[in-house]
Amino acid sequence: MRELKELREGWDAFPAEETRLLRAISVRDSMRLLLLLQETFEPQLQETAHLFGPERWAALAELQSRLRRLAQWQSQHGQPVHLDPDTPDTPG
């Protein structure tokens, strides 16, 4: 029983660690990982397209909408949002 309690307590810390790791990864590395996952799972994605295709298209549309809102924010505020910690705030 003690092991189960330790597992539950450790699991509670997982969301905070996940957030920390996501904030630490650069946009470039994140995209690289996404493309690796895409390459790895492409056969399964194609095999299940008839089952999950509509959900995938909806998720893509949501992503495009968010990117559009980000671009609008950038144009309104006159400055880009740098998600990559390696990108300088001011040009060269």
Contact map, one row per residue, 1 for C-alpha under 8 A:
11111000000000000000000000000000000000000000000000000000000000000000000000000000000000000000
11111100000000000000000000000000000000000000000000000000000000000000000000000000000000000000
11111110000000000000000000000000000000000000000000000000000000000000000000000000000000000000
11111111000000000000000000000000000000000000000000000000000000000000000000000000000000000000
11111111100000000000000000000000000000000000000000000000000000000000000000000000000000000000
01111111110000000000000000000000000000000000000000000000000000000000000000000000000000000000
00111111111000000000000000000000000000000000000000000000000000000000000000000000000000000000
00011111111100000000000000000000000000000000000000000000000000000000000000000000000000000000
00001111111110000000000000000000000000000000000000000000000000000000000000000000000000000000
00000111111111000000000000000000000000000000000000000000000000000000000000000000000000000000
00000011111111000000000000000000000000000000000000000000000000000000000000000000000000000000
00000001111111100000000000000000000000000000000000000000000000000000000000000000000000000000
00000000111111111000000000000000000000000000000000000000000000000000000000000000000000000000
00000000011111111100000000000000000000000000000000000000000000000000000000000000000000000000
00000000000111111110000000000000000000000000000000000000000000000000000000000000000000000000
00000000000011111111000000000000000000000000000000000000000000000000000000000000000000000000
00000000000011111111100000000000000000000000000000000000000000000000000000000000000000000000
00000000000001111111110000000000000000000000000000000000000000000000000000000000000000000000
00000000000000111111111000000000000000000000000000000000000000000000000000000000000000000000
00000000000000011111111100000000000000000000000000000000000000000000000000000000000000000000
00000000000000001111111110000000000000000000000000000000000000000000000000000000000000000000
00000000000000000111111110000000000000000000000000000000000000000000000000000000000000000000
00000000000000000011111111000000000000000000000000000000000000000000000000000000000000000000
00000000000000000001111111000000000000000000000000000000000000000000000000000000000000000000
00000000000000000000111111101100000000000000000000000000000000000000000000000000000100000000
00000000000000000000001111111100000000000000000000000000000000000000000000000000001111000000
00000000000000000000000011111110000000000000000000000000000000000000000000000000001100000000
00000000000000000000000001111111000000000000000000000000000000000000000000000000000100000000
00000000000000000000000011111111100000000000000000000000000000000000000000000000000000000000
00000000000000000000000011111111110000000000000000000000000000000000000000000000000000000000
00000000000000000000000000111111111000000000000000000000000000000000000000000000000000000000
00000000000000000000000000011111111100000000000000000000000000000000000000000000000000000000
00000000000000000000000000001111111110000000000000000000000000000000000000000000000000000000
00000000000000000000000000000111111111000000000000000000000000000000000000000000000000000000
00000000000000000000000000000011111111100000000000000000000000000000000000000000000000000000
00000000000000000000000000000001111111110000000000000000000000000000000000000000000000000000
00000000000000000000000000000000111111111000000000000000000000000000000000000000000000000000
00000000000000000000000000000000011111111100000000000000000000000000000000000000000000000000
00000000000000000000000000000000001111111100000000000000000000000000000000000000000000000000
00000000000000000000000000000000000111111110000000000000000000000000000000000000000000000000
00000000000000000000000000000000000011111111100000000000000000000000000000000000000000000000
00000000000000000000000000000000000001111111110000000000000000000000000000000000000000000000
00000000000000000000000000000000000000011111111000000000000000000000000000000000000000000000
00000000000000000000000000000000000000001111111100000000000000000000000000000000000000000000
00000000000000000000000000000000000000001111111110000000000000000000000000000000000000000000
00000000000000000000000000000000000000000111111110000000000000000000000000000000000000000000
00000000000000000000000000000000000000000011111111000000000000000000000000000000000000000000
00000000000000000000000000000000000000000001111111111000000000000000000000000000000000000000
00000000000000000000000000000000000000000000111111111000000000000000000000000000000000000000
00000000000000000000000000000000000000000000001111111000000000000000000000000000000000000000
00000000000000000000000000000000000000000000000111111100000000000000000000000000000000000000
00000000000000000000000000000000000000000000000111111111000000000000000000000000000000000000
00000000000000000000000000000000000000000000000111111111100000000000000000000000000000000000
00000000000000000000000000000000000000000000000000111111110000000000000000000000000000000000
00000000000000000000000000000000000000000000000000011111111000000000000000000000000000000000
00000000000000000000000000000000000000000000000000011111111100000000000000000000000000000000
00000000000000000000000000000000000000000000000000001111111110000000000000000000000000000000
00000000000000000000000000000000000000000000000000000111111111000000000000000000000000000000
00000000000000000000000000000000000000000000000000000011111111100000000000000000000000000000
00000000000000000000000000000000000000000000000000000001111111110000000000000000000000000000
00000000000000000000000000000000000000000000000000000000111111111000000000000000000000000000
00000000000000000000000000000000000000000000000000000000011111111100000000000000000000000000
00000000000000000000000000000000000000000000000000000000001111111110000000000000000000000000
00000000000000000000000000000000000000000000000000000000000111111111000000000000000000000000
00000000000000000000000000000000000000000000000000000000000011111111100000000000000000000000
00000000000000000000000000000000000000000000000000000000000001111111110000000000000000000000
00000000000000000000000000000000000000000000000000000000000000111111111000000000000000000000
00000000000000000000000000000000000000000000000000000000000000011111111100000000000000000000
00000000000000000000000000000000000000000000000000000000000000001111111110000000000000000000
00000000000000000000000000000000000000000000000000000000000000000111111111000000000000000000
00000000000000000000000000000000000000000000000000000000000000000011111111100000000000000000
00000000000000000000000000000000000000000000000000000000000000000001111111110000000000000000
00000000000000000000000000000000000000000000000000000000000000000000111111111000000000000000
00000000000000000000000000000000000000000000000000000000000000000000011111111111100000000000
00000000000000000000000000000000000000000000000000000000000000000000001111111111000000000000
00000000000000000000000000000000000000000000000000000000000000000000000111111100000000000000
00000000000000000000000000000000000000000000000000000000000000000000000011111110000000000000
00000000000000000000000000000000000000000000000000000000000000000000000001111111000000000000
00000000000000000000000000000000000000000000000000000000000000000000000001101111100000000000
00000000000000000000000000000000000000000000000000000000000000000000000001100111110000000000
00000000000000000000000000000000000000000000000000000000000000000000000001000011111000000000
00000000000000000000000000000000000000000000000000000000000000000000000000000001111110111000
00000000000000000000000001100000000000000000000000000000000000000000000000000000111110100000
00000000000000000000000011110000000000000000000000000000000000000000000000000000011111100000
00000000000000000000000001000000000000000000000000000000000000000000000000000000011111110000
00000000000000000000000001000000000000000000000000000000000000000000000000000000000111110000
00000000000000000000000000000000000000000000000000000000000000000000000000000000011111111000
00000000000000000000000000000000000000000000000000000000000000000000000000000000010011111111
00000000000000000000000000000000000000000000000000000000000000000000000000000000010000111110
00000000000000000000000000000000000000000000000000000000000000000000000000000000000000011111
00000000000000000000000000000000000000000000000000000000000000000000000000000000000000011111
00000000000000000000000000000000000000000000000000000000000000000000000000000000000000010111
